[in-house]
Amino acid sequence: MNAVPGSQADRLLSASLVVAPVLYLVATVLYALRGWESDSAGGVFHVLGAVAYTLVLIRVATWTSGAFGAALLVVGAIGIAGNVAYGFDAIHVALGDVSLVDRGGAAVLIKPLGLGFPLMLLMCAIALRGVAPRWTVILIGLAALAFPIANIGNIPALGVAVSIAAVVGFGALAVRREPAPPADADPTVGGRTTAGIAS
């Protein structure tokens, strides 16, 4: 999957690497200060950040290919749906409603969908191996592994640390030159050679 370098879509996808993690960081800080996953303002930023991560997913997918790239899109779509649901759930709780996590029946769907988000982050880290600096891959991978611990365990400090790691890891990719394509990718994209682009 490729985006035409320098196009408006390409710039939008690159900007999402900063915007999405920052929105999510704001949500996490608000949760930590005003009530973990029960603050309406945090819920709003949570939903916006989760939606913005759709573009992060697409951005990373443009740097990978094959079956893994397809799997990343599927898992990412599931994870983002779950993450948005948790954001709205936080708004509901802030308004005095019972959390979906504490309900049965159809409400249990939120749990497996929610686990798709940290799995998406982990798959992003795997996809970036070989096309991004190792430290960014490690940082995003650690954020993915710590995400469910922070959220399921309701650990605000760890949640903030996870969000900061995502801001730094993904943000570093936004300010770098375009990553080199995967080893199995076509060396020409949009009529120009990309094989020589440094990672």
Buried (B, 14 or more C-beta within 10 A) or exposed (E): BBBEBEEEEBEBBBBBBBBBBBBBBBBBBBBBEEBBBBBBBBBBBBBBBBBBBBBBBBBBBBBBBEEBBEEBBEBBBBBBBBBBBBBBBBBBBBEEEEBBBEEEEEBEEBBEBBBBBBBBBBBBBBBBEBBBBEEBBBBBBBBBBBBBEBBEEEBBEBBBBBBBBBBBBBBBBBEBEBBBBBEEBEEEBEEEEBEEBEB
